[in-house]
């Protein structure tokens, strides 16, 4: 699935594609979940700067793993 259909696939499908090195899937996944990841980090850490760093590291780890 590519193109317009990419917006309709679920995060679990995108994760599988990311695991195979699909950069477009990572872009879509990032757009979908990075706000939520940052929100959780901010609630837990209560320091916006530190939360941003942690959220970035989480997304980098998703790409690497």
C-alpha positions, -999 to +999 in steps of 0.1 A: +000+000+000+014+033-010+003+068-020-032+079-008-038+045+008-010+052+032-032+075+052-057+046+058-033+020+072-031+015+110+000+021+131+007-016+135+010-019+097+032+012+096+054-003+123+060-034+103+069-013+073+092+008+094+109-024+106+117-031+070+133+004+065+104+022+049+111+059+054+076+070+042+060+047+067+081+063+095+071+097+083+034+087+085+039+070+119+058+100+132+030+124+122+004+102+138+020+094+172+047+120+180+022+143+196+009+116+219+045+105+227+054+141+236+022+145+256+030+114+277+066+125+282+054+160+294+029+145+319+056+122+333+086+145+333+069+179+338+099+196+321+091+206+285+127+205+273+134+172+289+101+158+276+110+169+240+144+151+243+128+119+256+101+120+229+128+124+202+147+095+216+116+073+216+110+081+179+146+075+170+144+041+188+113+032+168+132+039+136+163+019+148+143-011+161 
